[in-house]
Amino acid sequence: MKTDNTDRIESYIDGSLTANEKERFEEDLKTDKLLAGEYAERVRIASAWQKATIYAGTKKEVSDAIRNERSTFKRRMANYSIAASFLIIATLSVTLFFSRDANPPGQVATNKEETITPRIKIPEEKASGGEIAKFVLLFPAGGIACSRNDSLVFHWSPALADSSFIIIGNEKSKNLVYREKLEPGKISFKLDRHFLPVGEYNWQVEGFPEKQKFRVVD
């Protein structure tokens, strides 16, 4: 069901809010429980959708690879059959040439053979194109409060093209609290409950400038 918060949430995720609108949205996330709940639900839906898209893309690539391999195998077998046929024809021609009687006087024997080499066209690699989606830290964001009693799942979009690191820092002391490697294709990272003490933190994915704040409460 669409609420008054829907457009703001979508604009925040798309990165289309102005600086003032973004700041106001993040402030509202801290105090408006309805907005915070709707935003968290939207992030969960986005994460599930991205995982389904990645699975569908991978499944198609695997299926295409299997079909291409089968097609290549069939072409190879056809080429082997053609080559074998020419070999048999050549062998029979030589045998007949040496076993037949001498040519009558004045008759010139001719025996010209043409060798045909089958050509196999190597399929070109599929190129990927299109615009690069803007990298966005989806959750937690805007100083939203997270309970120590729940595991904390960090979400971002789009999926990582290369390996990177998630970095968590203490907002007050500015010290590094946690750093963990992220594999390509990742769109989320789970941190077990009770890992972070109560306090204010910031997080980011190494290699991207965006940084988001969040709080850990009892």
WOURRA-V276220 format. One record per helix or strand of 2 or more residues. SS is the DSSP state (alpha for helix, beta for strand). FROM is the first residue (numbers start at 1). TO is the last residue. If there is no record, write none. Layout:
BEGIN
ss:SS from:FROM to:TO
ss:SS from:FROM to:TO
END
This chain:
BEGIN
ss:alpha from:6 to:14
ss:alpha from:19 to:31
ss:alpha from:33 to:99
ss:beta from:136 to:139
ss:beta from:144 to:147
ss:beta from:152 to:157
ss:beta from:164 to:170
ss:beta from:176 to:182
ss:beta from:188 to:191
ss:beta from:199 to:205
ss:beta from:212 to:217
END
